[in-house]
Amino acid sequence: MLVFNLLQSQSLLGDLAENVGYYVQVGPSLVNVDGEGTENEFSGKAGVGVEMTEQLSVYGEVSFLTEGQDFDSETLNVGTKAGVRFTF
């Protein structure tokens, strides 16, 4: 399955605190399933990042992709991502 995000609107909404930032991104996506054609769906994600030190930060994200353009909790594809970033 290929997913192409089209015309997504990403807004870096700024800082919650001096060391905490967040973002929200939503928009249409083209989903191409081999042999089934292309469908237009909705997708989005929201995340937060926290700078622990100058070299260490942590982040988390929640994302979604509709199925059949339906926001039903039984068919909505939801994902999460979390991590630690070390810069040297």
N, CA, C and O of each residue as an XYZ file, in Angstrom:
352
protein
N       0.841     -1.167      0.000
C       0.000      0.000      0.000
C       0.890      1.234      0.000
O       1.830      1.324      0.790
N       0.605      2.169     -0.865
C       1.308      3.446     -0.908
C       0.377      4.540     -0.411
O      -0.802      4.567     -0.763
N       0.902      5.435      0.400
C       0.116      6.559      0.902
C       0.832      7.840      0.513
O       1.999      8.029      0.858
N       0.147      8.719     -0.199
C       0.684     10.011     -0.581
C      -0.117     11.097      0.130
O      -1.337     11.168     -0.015
N       0.559     11.928      0.887
C      -0.108     13.026      1.571
C      -0.111     14.240      0.656
O       0.942     14.711      0.224
N      -1.301     14.738      0.366
C      -1.455     15.866     -0.540
C      -1.940     17.096      0.206
O      -2.867     17.022      1.012
N      -1.326     18.189     -0.060
C      -1.785     19.477      0.455
C      -1.991     19.472      1.958
O      -2.906     20.120      2.467
N      -1.156     18.754      2.658
C      -1.312     18.736      4.101
C      -0.933     20.082      4.670
O       0.039     20.705      4.242
N      -1.695     20.513      5.617
C      -1.432     21.778      6.282
C      -0.723     21.492      7.594
O      -1.294     20.887      8.502
N       0.525     21.930      7.688
C       1.260     21.706      8.926
C       1.430     23.035      9.628
O       1.864     24.021      9.032
N       1.085     23.046     10.885
C       1.230     24.248     11.689
C       2.075     23.921     12.896
O       1.680     23.119     13.742
N       3.232     24.538     12.976
C       4.012     24.438     14.195
C       3.401     25.469     15.120
O       3.627     26.670     14.969
N       2.634     24.995     16.067
C       1.828     25.884     16.876
C       2.608     26.570     17.980
O       2.048     27.388     18.710
N       3.878     26.258     18.117
C       4.684     27.008     19.055
C       5.075     26.233     20.286
O       5.118     25.003     20.296
N       5.358     26.987     21.315
C       5.866     26.425     22.550
C       4.797     26.420     23.638
O       4.073     27.399     23.823
N       4.713     25.315     24.344
C       3.855     25.237     25.520
C       4.561     25.826     26.729
O       3.936     26.406     27.618
N       5.870     25.665     26.742
C       6.723     26.209     27.790
C       8.069     26.503     27.137
O       8.225     26.301     25.933
N       9.023     26.967     27.897
C      10.316     27.336     27.327
C      10.998     26.165     26.624
O      11.684     26.374     25.623
N      10.830     24.954     27.116
C      11.504     23.793     26.534
C      10.538     22.770     25.932
O      10.935     21.631     25.684
N       9.280     23.149     25.692
C       8.270     22.221     25.176
C       7.609     22.825     23.935
O       7.046     23.918     23.995
N       7.683     22.095     22.797
C       7.033     22.534     21.572
C       6.047     21.482     21.082
O       6.133     20.314     21.461
N       5.102     21.907     20.230
C       4.127     20.952     19.695
C       3.720     21.356     18.291
O       3.936     22.494     17.874
N       3.121     20.403     17.556
C       2.665     20.650     16.194
C       1.419     19.827     15.901
O       1.131     18.840     16.578
N       0.678     20.260     14.864
C      -0.500     19.544     14.374
C      -0.446     19.591     12.848
O      -0.153     20.633     12.262
N      -0.727     18.466     12.216
C      -0.730     18.382     10.756
C      -1.944     17.576     10.329
O      -2.145     16.467     10.823
N      -2.764     18.109      9.415
C      -3.943     17.398      8.909
C      -4.095     17.663      7.420
O      -3.600     18.666      6.906
N      -4.780     16.759      6.729
C      -5.038     16.963      5.311
C      -5.438     15.692      4.605
O      -5.496     14.623      5.212
N      -5.718     15.810      3.306
C      -6.099     14.638      2.518
C      -4.886     13.785      2.167
O      -3.766     14.290      2.085
N      -5.115     12.492      1.959
C      -4.074     11.550      1.541
C      -4.626     10.651      0.454
O      -5.776     10.218      0.523
N      -3.809     10.370     -0.550
C      -4.171      9.392     -1.571
C      -3.598      8.053     -1.163
O      -2.395      7.936     -0.927
N      -4.449      7.037     -1.075
C      -4.024      5.689     -0.708
C      -4.169      4.810     -1.942
O      -5.256      4.705     -2.509
N      -3.074      4.179     -2.358
C      -3.070      3.333     -3.540
C      -2.769      1.904     -3.113
O      -1.625      1.574     -2.799
N      -3.793      1.056     -3.100
C      -3.644     -0.357     -2.766
C      -3.486     -1.115     -4.075
O      -4.305     -0.970     -4.982
N      -2.439     -1.921     -4.178
C      -2.136     -2.658     -5.404
C      -3.344     -3.458     -5.877
O      -3.870     -4.297     -5.146
N      -3.772     -3.192     -7.094
C      -4.887     -3.915     -7.689
C      -6.259     -3.380     -7.316
O      -7.263     -3.858     -7.844
N      -6.332     -2.403     -6.424
C      -7.631     -1.880     -6.001
C      -7.848     -0.421     -6.381
O      -8.941      0.105     -6.173
N      -6.845      0.242     -6.929
C      -7.001      1.632     -7.324
C      -6.635      2.596     -6.210
O      -6.060      2.212     -5.192
N      -6.982      3.857     -6.427
C      -6.609      4.924     -5.511
C      -7.845      5.480     -4.814
O      -8.890      5.679     -5.433
N      -7.703      5.726     -3.513
C      -8.789      6.310     -2.728
C      -8.282      7.554     -2.014
O      -7.106      7.649     -1.661
N      -9.179      8.498     -1.807
C      -8.859      9.701     -1.053
C      -9.279      9.486      0.398
O     -10.433      9.153      0.670
N      -8.355      9.674      1.316
C      -8.633      9.527      2.748
C      -8.181     10.780      3.484
O      -7.625     11.697      2.880
N      -8.418     10.816      4.763
C      -7.968     11.908      5.619
C      -6.904     11.377      6.570
O      -7.002     10.255      7.066
N      -5.887     12.195      6.816
C      -4.837     11.791      7.747
C      -4.410     12.998      8.571
O      -4.663     14.148      8.212
N      -3.764     12.704      9.668
C      -3.267     13.773     10.513
C      -2.367     13.242     11.596
O      -2.309     12.040     11.852
N      -1.664     14.161     12.230
C      -0.822     13.784     13.354
C      -0.606     15.000     14.241
O      -0.692     16.147     13.803
N      -0.324     14.707     15.497
C      -0.015     15.741     16.480
C       1.109     15.216     17.343
O       1.147     14.035     17.688
N       2.024     16.105     17.689
C       3.162     15.664     18.471
C       3.650     16.735     19.425
O       3.300     17.910     19.324
N       4.462     16.284     20.343
C       5.058     17.173     21.325
C       6.513     16.761     21.521
O       6.843     15.576     21.468
N       7.374     17.742     21.745
C       8.778     17.477     22.015
C       9.219     18.264     23.239
O       8.815     19.409     23.435
N      10.052     17.636     24.057
C      10.533     18.274     25.279
C      12.052     18.243     25.269
O      12.659     17.176     25.180
N      12.664     19.421     25.360
C      14.112     19.515     25.446
C      14.516     19.336     26.900
O      14.252     20.193     27.742
N      15.161     18.207     27.182
C      15.573     17.907     28.550
C      16.860     18.650     28.912
O      16.980     19.224     29.994
N      17.820     18.625     27.981
C      19.077     19.374     28.108
C      19.391     19.916     26.724
O      18.595     19.734     25.802
N      20.531     20.579     26.552
C      20.915     21.064     25.226
C      21.154     19.921     24.251
O      21.010     20.104     23.043
N      21.514     18.749     24.753
C      21.826     17.610     23.890
C      20.771     16.510     23.897
O      20.819     15.624     23.044
N      19.836     16.534     24.811
C      18.872     15.443     24.962
C      17.441     15.960     24.900
O      17.068     16.878     25.630
N      16.642     15.356     24.015
C      15.209     15.685     23.945
C      14.396     14.403     23.782
O      14.906     13.389     23.307
N      13.146     14.461     24.176
C      12.205     13.347     24.012
C      11.012     13.856     23.223
O      10.699     15.046     23.253
N      10.342     12.941     22.510
C       9.196     13.343     21.706
C       8.144     12.237     21.680
O       8.441     11.074     21.951
N       6.935     12.611     21.355
C       5.840     11.667     21.175
C       4.901     12.179     20.109
O       4.772     13.387     19.911
N       4.237     11.250     19.415
C       3.339     11.617     18.322
C       2.193     10.622     18.239
O       2.372      9.429     18.484
N       1.022     11.120     17.893
C      -0.158     10.290     17.611
C      -0.607     10.638     16.198
O      -0.719     11.815     15.856
N      -0.868      9.613     15.367
C      -1.290      9.851     13.991
C      -2.529      9.015     13.668
O      -2.838      8.042     14.357
N      -3.237      9.421     12.592
C      -4.407      8.655     12.151
C      -4.504      8.689     10.637
O      -3.986      9.596      9.985
N      -5.178      7.682     10.086
C      -5.516      7.596      8.668
C      -6.880      6.936      8.580
O      -7.078      5.838      9.100
N      -7.825      7.606      7.920
C      -9.178      7.048      7.829
C      -9.214      5.882      6.847
O      -8.306      5.700      6.036
N     -10.270      5.111      6.938
C     -10.562      4.038      5.994
C     -11.986      4.272      5.513
O     -12.919      4.264      6.315
N     -12.161      4.479      4.218
C     -13.489      4.802      3.693
C     -13.951      6.180      4.116
O     -15.154      6.424      4.213
N     -13.017      7.090      4.371
C     -13.290      8.450      4.835
C     -14.177      8.467      6.068
O     -14.960      9.396      6.265
N     -14.053      7.441      6.894
C     -14.892      7.288      8.071
C     -14.042      7.432      9.327
O     -12.976      6.826      9.433
N     -14.508      8.226     10.269
C     -13.793      8.411     11.531
C     -14.314      7.477     12.622
O     -14.179      7.774     13.809
N     -14.903      6.358     12.228
C     -15.399      5.359     13.164
C     -14.235      4.732     13.924
O     -13.228      4.359     13.322
N     -14.368      4.615     15.240
C     -13.276      4.089     16.068
C     -12.923      2.643     15.732
O     -11.815      2.201     16.036
N     -13.833      1.897     15.113
C     -13.545      0.500     14.767
C     -12.684      0.382     13.512
O     -11.991     -0.622     13.348
N     -12.706      1.377     12.622
C     -11.940      1.287     11.373
C     -10.835      2.335     11.255
O     -10.034      2.274     10.322
N     -10.775      3.276     12.162
C      -9.766      4.327     12.098
C      -8.384      3.758     12.422
O      -8.192      3.137     13.467
N      -7.437      3.971     11.531
C      -6.058      3.511     11.737
C      -5.327      4.553     12.577
O      -5.198      5.708     12.170
N      -4.855      4.145     13.742
C      -4.177      5.050     14.670
C      -2.793      4.492     14.973
O      -2.619      3.288     15.162
N      -1.813      5.389     15.015
C      -0.448      4.990     15.337
C       0.156      5.925     16.359
O      -0.290      7.061     16.522
N       1.173      5.440     17.046
C       1.893      6.262     18.008
C       3.391      6.125     17.756
O       3.860      5.126     17.209
N       4.115      7.136     18.163
C       5.565      7.111     18.025
C       6.137      7.871     19.220
O       5.612      8.914     19.609
N       7.199      7.349     19.790
C       7.885      8.011     20.904
C       9.375      7.742     20.765
O       9.787      6.706     20.244
N      10.170      8.681     21.235
C      11.601      8.457     21.125
C      12.414      9.454     21.925
O      11.905     10.396     22.532
N      13.695      9.191     21.888
C      14.692     10.035     22.545
C      15.698     10.443     21.475
O      16.119      9.619     20.663
N      16.078     11.709     21.478
C      17.050     12.204     20.507
C      18.243     12.781     21.251
O      18.098     13.629     22.133
N      19.425     12.305     20.878
C      20.668     12.819     21.466
C      21.455     13.497     20.375
O      21.716     12.890     19.336
N      21.843     14.749     20.584
C      22.598     15.517     19.615
C      24.008     15.731     20.130
O      24.206     16.136     21.276
N      24.986     15.460     19.281
C      26.373     15.664     19.719
C      27.149     16.472     18.704
O      28.334     16.742     18.904
